[in-house]
């Protein structure tokens, strides 16, 4: 599954949390994922877009809520307005548990967006 990076969070909202441990964990996840991104990036459930902004290439962050720096706000993360093969890397970091129904946002669905 080159190009698909999935990270799971048990519960809790990572992007609007002032607790230092949560901020440290989120920054750590971004640091761990950034070196693996190649080409055009799609970050699903991007929150405050902390992954897309530091990325040197072209990327777009989508979310169902406008956290302040979201590139595209969508009504349903499982039904995104992109064509097959539009991206080189698709990420979902600490957000997959917030995408109902989870069966509609599978690795197979993410792979469809990959070039």
C-alpha positions as CSV (number, residue, x, y, z in Angstrom):
1,X,0.0,0.0,0.0
2,X,2.6,2.6,-1.0
3,X,1.2,6.1,-0.6
4,X,-1.5,5.2,2.0
5,X,-0.6,6.2,5.6
6,X,-3.2,5.4,8.2
7,X,-2.9,6.3,11.9
8,X,-5.6,5.5,14.5
9,X,-6.6,7.4,17.6
10,X,-8.7,5.6,20.2
11,X,-10.8,8.5,21.2
12,X,-10.7,12.3,21.8
13,X,-10.3,15.3,19.5
14,X,-6.7,16.0,18.8
15,X,-7.0,19.4,17.2
16,X,-8.9,21.5,19.7
17,X,-7.3,20.2,22.9
18,X,-5.1,22.4,25.0
19,X,-3.5,19.6,27.0
20,X,0.3,19.5,26.4
21,X,0.4,15.7,26.0
22,X,-2.1,15.8,23.2
23,X,-0.2,18.6,21.4
24,X,3.1,16.7,21.8
25,X,1.5,13.5,20.4
26,X,0.0,15.3,17.4
27,X,3.3,17.0,16.6
28,X,5.1,13.7,17.0
29,X,2.7,12.0,14.5
30,X,3.3,14.7,12.0
31,X,7.1,14.4,12.3
32,X,6.8,10.6,11.8
33,X,4.6,10.9,8.7
34,X,6.2,13.8,6.8
35,X,9.3,11.9,5.6
36,X,7.0,9.3,4.0
37,X,4.9,11.7,1.9
38,X,5.6,11.7,-1.8
39,X,4.0,13.8,-4.6
40,X,0.6,15.4,-4.3
41,X,-0.9,14.9,-0.8
42,X,-4.5,14.4,0.3
43,X,-4.9,14.6,4.1
44,X,-8.4,13.4,5.1
45,X,-9.5,14.7,8.5
46,X,-6.8,17.3,8.5
47,X,-7.9,19.3,11.5
48,X,-5.8,22.4,11.7
49,X,-3.7,21.2,8.7
50,X,-0.5,20.6,10.6
51,X,0.6,18.0,8.1
52,X,-0.1,19.8,4.8
53,X,1.4,23.2,5.9
54,X,4.9,22.0,6.6
55,X,5.0,19.7,3.5
56,X,7.2,21.1,0.8
57,X,5.1,19.7,-2.1
58,X,1.5,20.2,-3.2
59,X,-1.2,19.1,-0.8
60,X,-4.7,19.6,0.3
61,X,-6.3,19.1,3.7
62,X,-10.0,18.2,3.9
63,X,-12.2,18.0,7.0
64,X,-15.9,18.2,7.9
65,X,-15.3,21.2,10.1
66,X,-13.5,24.4,9.5
67,X,-10.8,24.3,12.2
68,X,-9.3,27.6,10.9
69,X,-6.9,26.4,8.2
70,X,-8.8,23.7,6.4
71,X,-8.3,23.8,2.6
72,X,-11.7,22.1,1.8
73,X,-14.6,21.6,4.1
74,X,-16.8,18.6,3.0
75,X,-20.1,17.4,4.3
76,X,-19.0,13.7,4.3
77,X,-15.4,12.6,4.4
78,X,-16.3,9.2,2.9
79,X,-17.6,11.0,-0.3
80,X,-14.8,13.3,-1.5
81,X,-14.9,15.3,-4.7
82,X,-11.7,14.0,-6.2
83,X,-11.0,11.8,-9.2
84,X,-9.3,8.5,-9.2
85,X,-5.5,8.8,-9.4
86,X,-5.4,12.5,-8.4
87,X,-3.0,12.1,-5.4
88,X,0.3,10.3,-4.7
89,X,-0.1,10.1,-1.0
90,X,-3.3,9.9,1.1
91,X,-3.2,10.2,4.9
92,X,-5.7,9.8,7.7
93,X,-4.1,10.6,11.0
94,X,-6.1,10.3,14.2
95,X,-9.3,10.8,12.3
96,X,-10.6,7.5,10.9
97,X,-12.7,6.9,14.0
98,X,-14.5,10.2,13.3
99,X,-15.6,9.1,9.8
100,X,-18.9,7.3,9.9
101,X,-19.6,4.9,8.5
102,X,-16.1,3.7,8.7
103,X,-16.6,0.9,6.2
104,X,-17.0,3.6,3.5
105,X,-13.5,5.0,4.2
106,X,-11.4,1.9,3.7
107,X,-7.8,1.6,2.5
108,X,-9.4,0.5,-0.9
109,X,-11.2,3.9,-1.1
110,X,-8.0,5.8,-0.3
111,X,-6.1,3.8,-2.9
112,X,-8.6,5.0,-5.6
113,X,-7.4,8.5,-5.1
114,X,-3.8,7.5,-5.7
115,X,-2.0,8.1,-9.0
